[in-house]
Amino acid sequence: MTKYRKKPVIVEAMEFTRENVFKKKIENFTQGKLTNIKIPRCPNGVMTGVIETLEGPHIATENDYIIKGIAGEFYPCKPDIFKATYEKVE
């Protein structure tokens, strides 16, 4: 078996939160590629949206991170995977 290490790459990302939706930050960040955002009226409901990726549309759920890849593409990432894979760059 051959082993590989992921190249260190800096990406831009934003958490899919209600605050980022209401302030239109996520809309600006994704250049309008996050669509069909559904915000449930009940307090325990989970917000969802559809993000266009290179592989086609994917559903993003509240608190997922939306990552802008090295080719300018967008894709969602679950918070636990994001935090295990990326660290903040100052």
A tleap script that builds the chain and sets N, CA, C and O, in Angstrom:
source leaprc.protein.ff14SB
mol = sequence {
  NMET THR LYS TYR ARG LYS LYS PRO VAL ILE
  VAL GLU ALA MET GLU PHE THR ARG GLU ASN
  VAL PHE LYS LYS LYS ILE GLU ASN PHE THR
  GLN GLY LYS LEU THR ASN ILE LYS ILE PRO
  ARG CYS PRO ASN GLY VAL MET THR GLY VAL
  ILE GLU THR LEU GLU GLY PRO HIE ILE ALA
  THR GLU ASN ASP TYR ILE ILE LYS GLY ILE
  ALA GLY GLU PHE TYR PRO CYS LYS PRO ASP
  ILE PHE LYS ALA THR TYR GLU LYS VAL CGLU
}
set mol.1.N position { 0.840 -1.163 0.000 }
set mol.1.CA position { 0.000 0.000 0.000 }
set mol.1.C position { 0.896 1.241 0.000 }
set mol.1.O position { 1.892 1.299 0.721 }
set mol.2.N position { 0.530 2.223 -0.813 }
set mol.2.CA position { 1.246 3.491 -0.848 }
set mol.2.C position { 0.466 4.512 -0.039 }
set mol.2.O position { -0.756 4.597 -0.158 }
set mol.3.N position { 1.158 5.284 0.779 }
set mol.3.CA position { 0.504 6.300 1.602 }
set mol.3.C position { 0.698 7.671 0.964 }
set mol.3.O position { 1.699 7.919 0.291 }
set mol.4.N position { -0.275 8.560 1.183 }
set mol.4.CA position { -0.235 9.919 0.647 }
set mol.4.C position { -0.578 10.908 1.754 }
set mol.4.O position { -1.360 10.601 2.654 }
set mol.5.N position { 0.008 12.087 1.680 }
set mol.5.CA position { -0.297 13.169 2.606 }
set mol.5.C position { -0.984 14.274 1.808 }
set mol.5.O position { -0.571 14.594 0.693 }
set mol.6.N position { -2.013 14.841 2.374 }
set mol.6.CA position { -2.715 15.936 1.731 }
set mol.6.C position { -1.806 17.157 1.695 }
set mol.6.O position { -1.203 17.524 2.703 }
set mol.7.N position { -1.714 17.783 0.522 }
set mol.7.CA position { -0.879 18.986 0.391 }
set mol.7.C position { -1.470 20.110 1.230 }
set mol.7.O position { -2.690 20.249 1.319 }
set mol.8.N position { -0.618 20.900 1.837 }
set mol.8.CA position { -1.159 22.038 2.593 }
set mol.8.C position { -1.709 23.090 1.640 }
set mol.8.O position { -0.975 23.673 0.841 }
set mol.9.N position { -2.992 23.317 1.736 }
set mol.9.CA position { -3.679 24.276 0.881 }
set mol.9.C position { -4.515 25.180 1.777 }
set mol.9.O position { -5.169 24.708 2.707 }
set mol.10.N position { -4.493 26.456 1.501 }
set mol.10.CA position { -5.333 27.395 2.241 }
set mol.10.C position { -6.619 27.597 1.449 }
set mol.10.O position { -6.586 27.919 0.261 }
set mol.11.N position { -7.754 27.405 2.120 }
set mol.11.CA position { -9.055 27.588 1.483 }
set mol.11.C position { -9.842 28.643 2.248 }
set mol.11.O position { -9.548 28.936 3.407 }
set mol.12.N position { -10.831 29.198 1.596 }
set mol.12.CA position { -11.768 30.103 2.257 }
set mol.12.C position { -12.997 29.288 2.624 }
set mol.12.O position { -13.403 28.400 1.874 }
set mol.13.N position { -13.594 29.585 3.777 }
set mol.13.CA position { -14.781 28.859 4.215 }
set mol.13.C position { -15.638 29.773 5.077 }
set mol.13.O position { -15.158 30.740 5.667 }
set mol.14.N position { -16.923 29.436 5.130 }
set mol.14.CA position { -17.839 30.174 5.987 }
set mol.14.C position { -18.864 29.193 6.540 }
set mol.14.O position { -19.356 28.319 5.825 }
set mol.15.N position { -19.178 29.349 7.819 }
set mol.15.CA position { -20.161 28.475 8.441 }
set mol.15.C position { -21.567 28.881 7.986 }
set mol.15.O position { -21.894 30.065 7.913 }
set mol.16.N position { -22.386 27.873 7.682 }
set mol.16.CA position { -23.769 28.071 7.239 }
set mol.16.C position { -24.645 28.246 8.473 }
set mol.16.O position { -25.211 27.283 8.990 }
set mol.17.N position { -24.749 29.495 8.940 }
set mol.17.CA position { -25.540 29.814 10.125 }
set mol.17.C position { -26.641 30.788 9.748 }
set mol.17.O position { -26.584 31.443 8.707 }
set mol.18.N position { -27.637 30.872 10.604 }
set mol.18.CA position { -28.741 31.806 10.355 }
set mol.18.C position { -28.234 33.247 10.314 }
set mol.18.O position { -28.680 34.045 9.490 }
set mol.19.N position { -27.308 33.570 11.201 }
set mol.19.CA position { -26.748 34.922 11.205 }
set mol.19.C position { -26.093 35.242 9.859 }
set mol.19.O position { -26.299 36.325 9.311 }
set mol.20.N position { -25.303 34.302 9.323 }
set mol.20.CA position { -24.645 34.537 8.032 }
set mol.20.C position { -25.643 34.601 6.881 }
set mol.20.O position { -25.388 35.260 5.873 }
set mol.21.N position { -26.784 33.915 7.028 }
set mol.21.CA position { -27.839 34.003 6.012 }
set mol.21.C position { -28.532 35.355 6.113 }
set mol.21.O position { -28.686 36.048 5.107 }
set mol.22.N position { -28.952 35.739 7.315 }
set mol.22.CA position { -29.695 36.982 7.500 }
set mol.22.C position { -28.878 38.208 7.101 }
set mol.22.O position { -29.426 39.178 6.577 }
set mol.23.N position { -27.578 38.168 7.346 }
set mol.23.CA position { -26.719 39.307 6.988 }
set mol.23.C position { -26.206 39.214 5.555 }
set mol.23.O position { -25.400 40.039 5.124 }
set mol.24.N position { -26.677 38.202 4.813 }
set mol.24.CA position { -26.320 37.993 3.402 }
set mol.24.C position { -24.830 37.711 3.191 }
set mol.24.O position { -24.335 37.791 2.067 }
set mol.25.N position { -24.117 37.381 4.269 }
set mol.25.CA position { -22.688 37.059 4.146 }
set mol.25.C position { -22.477 35.789 3.334 }
set mol.25.O position { -21.586 35.730 2.486 }
set mol.26.N position { -23.306 34.760 3.596 }
set mol.26.CA position { -23.147 33.479 2.899 }
set mol.26.C position { -23.509 33.624 1.422 }
set mol.26.O position { -22.888 32.997 0.564 }
set mol.27.N position { -24.504 34.444 1.129 }
set mol.27.CA position { -24.903 34.699 -0.265 }
set mol.27.C position { -23.765 35.361 -1.038 }
set mol.27.O position { -23.466 34.975 -2.169 }
set mol.28.N position { -23.140 36.349 -0.427 }
set mol.28.CA position { -22.011 37.028 -1.067 }
set mol.28.C position { -20.815 36.090 -1.218 }
set mol.28.O position { -20.158 36.075 -2.258 }
set mol.29.N position { -20.539 35.312 -0.177 }
set mol.29.CA position { -19.397 34.401 -0.208 }
set mol.29.C position { -19.529 33.354 -1.314 }
set mol.29.O position { -18.571 33.085 -2.039 }
set mol.30.N position { -20.730 32.761 -1.440 }
set mol.30.CA position { -20.939 31.696 -2.427 }
set mol.30.C position { -21.305 32.241 -3.810 }
set mol.30.O position { -21.550 31.473 -4.740 }
set mol.31.N position { -21.340 33.542 -3.934 }
set mol.31.CA position { -21.666 34.171 -5.218 }
set mol.31.C position { -23.009 33.682 -5.740 }
set mol.31.O position { -23.184 33.483 -6.943 }
set mol.32.N position { -23.958 33.489 -4.823 }
set mol.32.CA position { -25.304 33.071 -5.189 }
set mol.32.C position { -25.458 31.592 -5.487 }
set mol.32.O position { -26.518 31.175 -5.953 }
set mol.33.N position { -24.429 30.780 -5.231 }
set mol.33.CA position { -24.510 29.351 -5.540 }
set mol.33.C position { -25.184 28.534 -4.439 }
set mol.33.O position { -25.459 27.350 -4.633 }
set mol.34.N position { -25.451 29.144 -3.297 }
set mol.34.CA position { -26.224 28.481 -2.243 }
set mol.34.C position { -27.657 28.969 -2.390 }
set mol.34.O position { -27.945 30.142 -2.155 }
set mol.35.N position { -28.551 28.074 -2.777 }
set mol.35.CA position { -29.924 28.457 -3.089 }
set mol.35.C position { -30.903 27.605 -2.289 }
set mol.35.O position { -30.510 26.722 -1.526 }
set mol.36.N position { -32.178 27.892 -2.483 }
set mol.36.CA position { -33.271 27.120 -1.851 }
set mol.36.C position { -33.078 26.980 -0.345 }
set mol.36.O position { -33.292 25.908 0.220 }
set mol.37.N position { -32.675 28.064 0.293 }
set mol.37.CA position { -32.471 28.035 1.742 }
set mol.37.C position { -33.834 27.967 2.416 }
set mol.37.O position { -34.711 28.795 2.168 }
set mol.38.N position { -33.990 26.976 3.262 }
set mol.38.CA position { -35.235 26.786 3.995 }
set mol.38.C position { -34.945 26.936 5.486 }
set mol.38.O position { -34.145 26.197 6.059 }
set mol.39.N position { -35.612 27.906 6.094 }
set mol.39.CA position { -35.433 28.165 7.521 }
set mol.39.C position { -36.739 27.780 8.215 }
set mol.39.O position { -37.748 28.463 8.043 }
set mol.40.N position { -36.737 26.699 8.995 }
set mol.40.CA position { -37.962 26.253 9.665 }
set mol.40.C position { -38.405 27.249 10.724 }
set mol.40.O position { -37.589 27.933 11.341 }
set mol.41.N position { -39.693 27.312 10.917 }
set mol.41.CA position { -40.242 28.240 11.916 }
set mol.41.C position { -40.086 27.722 13.332 }
set mol.41.O position { -40.004 28.510 14.275 }
set mol.42.N position { -40.045 26.402 13.494 }
set mol.42.CA position { -39.911 25.862 14.844 }
set mol.42.C position { -38.462 26.034 15.312 }
set mol.42.O position { -37.542 25.907 14.505 }
set mol.43.N position { -38.247 26.316 16.587 }
set mol.43.CA position { -36.901 26.604 17.082 }
set mol.43.C position { -35.915 25.445 16.947 }
set mol.43.O position { -34.711 25.679 16.845 }
set mol.44.N position { -36.400 24.198 16.945 }
set mol.44.CA position { -35.507 23.044 16.851 }
set mol.44.C position { -35.294 22.581 15.421 }
set mol.44.O position { -34.559 21.620 15.193 }
set mol.45.N position { -35.916 23.237 14.456 }
set mol.45.CA position { -35.778 22.840 13.061 }
set mol.45.C position { -34.400 23.176 12.520 }
set mol.45.O position { -33.749 24.108 12.992 }
set mol.46.N position { -33.961 22.422 11.538 }
set mol.46.CA position { -32.625 22.593 10.967 }
set mol.46.C position { -32.742 23.271 9.604 }
set mol.46.O position { -33.483 22.814 8.734 }
set mol.47.N position { -32.013 24.350 9.430 }
set mol.47.CA position { -31.977 25.090 8.178 }
set mol.47.C position { -31.216 24.271 7.142 }
set mol.47.O position { -30.222 23.620 7.462 }
set mol.48.N position { -31.689 24.308 5.905 }
set mol.48.CA position { -31.013 23.613 4.813 }
set mol.48.C position { -30.897 24.537 3.609 }
set mol.48.O position { -31.596 25.546 3.510 }
set mol.49.N position { -30.012 24.177 2.709 }
set mol.49.CA position { -29.840 24.903 1.457 }
set mol.49.C position { -29.190 23.974 0.448 }
set mol.49.O position { -28.660 22.924 0.810 }
set mol.50.N position { -29.232 24.361 -0.811 }
set mol.50.CA position { -28.623 23.561 -1.868 }
set mol.50.C position { -27.442 24.341 -2.431 }
set mol.50.O position { -27.579 25.503 -2.813 }
set mol.51.N position { -26.280 23.693 -2.479 }
set mol.51.CA position { -25.074 24.327 -3.014 }
set mol.51.C position { -24.670 23.596 -4.295 }
set mol.51.O position { -24.604 22.367 -4.331 }
set mol.52.N position { -24.405 24.365 -5.327 }
set mol.52.CA position { -23.938 23.788 -6.585 }
set mol.52.C position { -22.456 23.463 -6.457 }
set mol.52.O position { -21.644 24.347 -6.183 }
set mol.53.N position { -22.104 22.201 -6.655 }
set mol.53.CA position { -20.712 21.758 -6.596 }
set mol.53.C position { -20.296 21.273 -7.976 }
set mol.53.O position { -21.112 21.237 -8.897 }
set mol.54.N position { -19.048 20.907 -8.120 }
set mol.54.CA position { -18.573 20.356 -9.391 }
set mol.54.C position { -19.251 19.029 -9.707 }
set mol.54.O position { -19.354 18.651 -10.874 }
set mol.55.N position { -19.716 18.314 -8.680 }
set mol.55.CA position { -20.387 17.021 -8.867 }
set mol.55.C position { -21.897 17.162 -8.994 }
set mol.55.O position { -22.595 16.160 -9.143 }
set mol.56.N position { -22.413 18.384 -8.937 }
set mol.56.CA position { -23.854 18.614 -8.978 }
set mol.56.C position { -24.324 19.192 -7.657 }
set mol.56.O position { -23.505 19.495 -6.789 }
set mol.57.N position { -25.636 19.350 -7.490 }
set mol.57.CA position { -26.156 19.968 -6.268 }
set mol.57.C position { -26.013 19.060 -5.046 }
set mol.57.O position { -26.224 17.849 -5.122 }
set mol.58.N position { -25.646 19.681 -3.908 }
set mol.58.CA position { -25.554 18.977 -2.627 }
set mol.58.C position { -26.338 19.762 -1.593 }
set mol.58.O position { -26.423 20.987 -1.670 }
set mol.59.N position { -26.909 19.064 -0.630 }
set mol.59.CA position { -27.653 19.726 0.444 }
set mol.59.C position { -26.693 20.066 1.571 }
set mol.59.O position { -25.943 19.217 2.053 }
set mol.60.N position { -26.734 21.326 1.979 }
set mol.60.CA position { -25.977 21.783 3.147 }
set mol.60.C position { -26.968 21.959 4.285 }
set mol.60.O position { -28.071 22.468 4.086 }
set mol.61.N position { -26.574 21.538 5.474 }
set mol.61.CA position { -27.431 21.724 6.635 }
set mol.61.C position { -26.795 22.742 7.574 }
set mol.61.O position { -25.595 23.010 7.522 }
set mol.62.N position { -27.631 23.289 8.420 }
set mol.62.CA position { -27.195 24.331 9.349 }
set mol.62.C position { -25.926 23.907 10.085 }
set mol.62.O position { -25.822 22.775 10.559 }
set mol.63.N position { -24.981 24.807 10.174 }
set mol.63.CA position { -23.679 24.666 10.823 }
set mol.63.C position { -22.643 23.915 9.985 }
set mol.63.O position { -21.500 23.768 10.418 }
set mol.64.N position { -23.021 23.436 8.789 }
set mol.64.CA position { -22.003 22.930 7.871 }
set mol.64.C position { -21.108 24.096 7.483 }
set mol.64.O position { -21.513 25.253 7.588 }
set mol.65.N position { -19.914 23.803 7.042 }
set mol.65.CA position { -19.033 24.818 6.495 }
set mol.65.C position { -19.130 24.749 4.978 }
set mol.65.O position { -19.124 23.663 4.398 }
set mol.66.N position { -19.219 25.897 4.345 }
set mol.66.CA position { -19.185 25.972 2.896 }
set mol.66.C position { -17.763 26.372 2.531 }
set mol.66.O position { -17.284 27.438 2.918 }
set mol.67.N position { -17.099 25.501 1.782 }
set mol.67.CA position { -15.695 25.701 1.441 }
set mol.67.C position { -15.581 26.129 -0.012 }
set mol.67.O position { -16.234 25.573 -0.895 }
set mol.68.N position { -14.740 27.126 -0.242 }
set mol.68.CA position { -14.397 27.524 -1.602 }
set mol.68.C position { -13.081 26.840 -1.931 }
set mol.68.O position { -12.057 27.120 -1.308 }
set mol.69.N position { -13.107 25.947 -2.906 }
set mol.69.CA position { -11.935 25.171 -3.264 }
set mol.69.C position { -10.920 25.960 -4.066 }
set mol.69.O position { -11.135 27.131 -4.380 }
set mol.70.N position { -9.820 25.317 -4.394 }
set mol.70.CA position { -8.714 25.996 -5.070 }
set mol.70.C position { -9.054 26.399 -6.500 }
set mol.70.O position { -8.382 27.258 -7.070 }
set mol.71.N position { -10.085 25.796 -7.089 }
set mol.71.CA position { -10.506 26.165 -8.444 }
set mol.71.C position { -11.725 27.085 -8.422 }
set mol.71.O position { -12.332 27.332 -9.464 }
set mol.72.N position { -12.092 27.600 -7.224 }
set mol.72.CA position { -13.226 28.500 -7.104 }
set mol.72.C position { -14.556 27.785 -6.938 }
set mol.72.O position { -15.608 28.423 -6.916 }
set mol.73.N position { -14.516 26.459 -6.822 }
set mol.73.CA position { -15.737 25.686 -6.638 }
set mol.73.C position { -16.157 25.718 -5.170 }
set mol.73.O position { -15.340 26.004 -4.295 }
set mol.74.N position { -17.424 25.424 -4.902 }
set mol.74.CA position { -17.947 25.410 -3.535 }
set mol.74.C position { -18.449 24.016 -3.197 }
set mol.74.O position { -18.938 23.290 -4.063 }
set mol.75.N position { -18.323 23.651 -1.920 }
set mol.75.CA position { -18.877 22.386 -1.464 }
set mol.75.C position { -19.073 22.445 0.046 }
set mol.75.O position { -18.344 23.148 0.745 }
set mol.76.N position { -20.075 21.692 0.555 }
set mol.76.CA position { -20.319 21.682 1.998 }
set mol.76.C position { -19.434 20.667 2.704 }
set mol.76.O position { -18.984 19.689 2.106 }
set mol.77.N position { -19.191 20.916 3.989 }
set mol.77.CA position { -18.384 20.016 4.811 }
set mol.77.C position { -18.991 20.005 6.218 }
set mol.77.O position { -19.264 21.063 6.786 }
set mol.78.N position { -19.197 18.830 6.769 }
set mol.78.CA position { -19.738 18.701 8.124 }
set mol.78.C position { -18.769 19.322 9.129 }
set mol.78.O position { -17.553 19.231 8.956 }
set mol.79.N position { -19.305 19.955 10.182 }
set mol.79.CA position { -18.454 20.668 11.145 }
set mol.79.C position { -17.347 19.820 11.760 }
set mol.79.O position { -16.223 20.301 11.903 }
set mol.80.N position { -17.631 18.572 12.129 }
set mol.80.CA position { -16.598 17.749 12.767 }
set mol.80.C position { -15.467 17.412 11.796 }
set mol.80.O position { -14.301 17.390 12.191 }
set mol.81.N position { -15.792 17.154 10.550 }
set mol.81.CA position { -14.770 16.873 9.536 }
set mol.81.C position { -13.963 18.142 9.250 }
set mol.81.O position { -12.740 18.094 9.118 }
set mol.82.N position { -14.656 19.265 9.157 }
set mol.82.CA position { -13.977 20.534 8.897 }
set mol.82.C position { -12.956 20.836 9.989 }
set mol.82.O position { -11.808 21.175 9.703 }
set mol.83.N position { -13.389 20.708 11.244 }
set mol.83.CA position { -12.508 21.032 12.368 }
set mol.83.C position { -11.346 20.054 12.499 }
set mol.83.O position { -10.287 20.420 13.008 }
set mol.84.N position { -11.530 18.808 12.044 }
set mol.84.CA position { -10.442 17.830 12.092 }
set mol.84.C position { -9.461 18.019 10.938 }
set mol.84.O position { -8.314 17.577 11.016 }
set mol.85.N position { -9.907 18.671 9.872 }
set mol.85.CA position { -9.091 18.795 8.662 }
set mol.85.C position { -8.423 20.157 8.519 }
set mol.85.O position { -7.316 20.251 7.990 }
set mol.86.N position { -9.086 21.214 8.987 }
set mol.86.CA position { -8.596 22.572 8.763 }
set mol.86.C position { -8.322 23.271 10.082 }
set mol.86.O position { -8.940 22.966 11.102 }
set mol.87.N position { -7.391 24.209 10.050 }
set mol.87.CA position { -7.149 25.087 11.184 }
set mol.87.C position { -7.147 26.518 10.661 }
set mol.87.O position { -6.799 26.778 9.509 }
set mol.88.N position { -7.536 27.421 11.518 }
set mol.88.CA position { -7.647 28.825 11.127 }
set mol.88.C position { -6.269 29.418 10.827 }
set mol.88.O position { -5.306 29.179 11.555 }
set mol.89.N position { -6.192 30.192 9.748 }
set mol.89.CA position { -4.955 30.882 9.360 }
set mol.89.C position { -5.141 32.351 9.696 }
set mol.89.O position { -6.156 32.949 9.341 }
set mol.90.N position { -4.191 32.917 10.361 }
set mol.90.CA position { -4.267 34.347 10.722 }
set mol.90.C position { -3.634 35.203 9.654 }
set mol.90.O position { -3.603 36.427 9.782 }
savepdb mol mol.pdb
quit
